[in-house]
Amino acid sequence: MDIFLHICCGPCALYPIGVLKAQGMHITGFFYNPNIHPFREYERRVEALEEVARVKDLPIVWDGSGYGLKDWLSSLDGATAQKERCPLCYEMRLERSAKEARDRGFKYYSSTLLYSKYQRHGLIREIGQEKARKFGIEFYYQDFRRGWIEGIEEAVALGIYRQPYCGCIFSESERYAKRIKRLSDRLKERREVL
Ligand code: SF4
């Protein structure tokens, strides 16, 4: 069976690739993630997936539009809180993945977003299925979260870059919230001294 697999990043792809291959699937990966910022981070994640593709001998379709900061921000329409922006972010990526899968003649598609413990799993499944219906294909659902540790161990063994935050600039600032606070406190104190 052929499957079109949306890949959010190299490390998250390792476990799903192993499982799908063991199930006899022929995988074509698809990298479309305009949510990853800033550019140097986007570039590092592309390089990490290039390495995974080489190690796993996996064909990848790279989205031709490249670094998509502007498109992503305009699709959010001001929604910056996690509960508002993440559904829009899933929508954008899964819609494009389902369309691309249909256009390329695939009957099945899926996403490595189903691997992450930190994503809204149920919502990804729902949106994935909704987009599949829209484009007349099927969303191949699997709970890849059960391989969370296995996937991390493989990424570490391969020396693949593992990112410290989900992807968008908002998730980066949430990830470093404590450091941001400590730094602003320090700067505030200095200002008072001056
Ligand atoms: S936290 Fe992750 S899923 Fe949510 S909007 Fe940012 S990049 Fe997208």
Residues whose N, C-alpha, C, O or C-beta is under 5 A from the ligand:
A	BS01	SF4	N35 R85 C86 C89 C166 G167 C168 S171
